[in-house]
Amino acid sequence: QSQPVSLQIRFFNQASLSNLRTITIPAQAPAPGPVTVTWDGRADNGMWVAPGFYTVTVEATDTLGNTTFGQILTTIQY
């Protein structure tokens, strides 16, 4: 809990079975409260992602190499 943590957030399209966006947040000193990550709705290639079902995964790794992982299924609509 007292180690700096880096985050990797991935957006996986369920229809095309492809990872469309990966956002990496470098290791930061721990701070109380939630961490907010803003996503602009674009894929890694700069194009807007298609509406549909996506799995969003979050992987947190501390400087000792300990990793935790979570995921949710979400819908993107326009």
Protein Blocks (a to p, Z undefined) as FASTA:
>chain_A
ZZccddddddddfklopafbdcddddddddedjdddddehiafkopacdedddddddddd
dfkopacdddddddddZZ
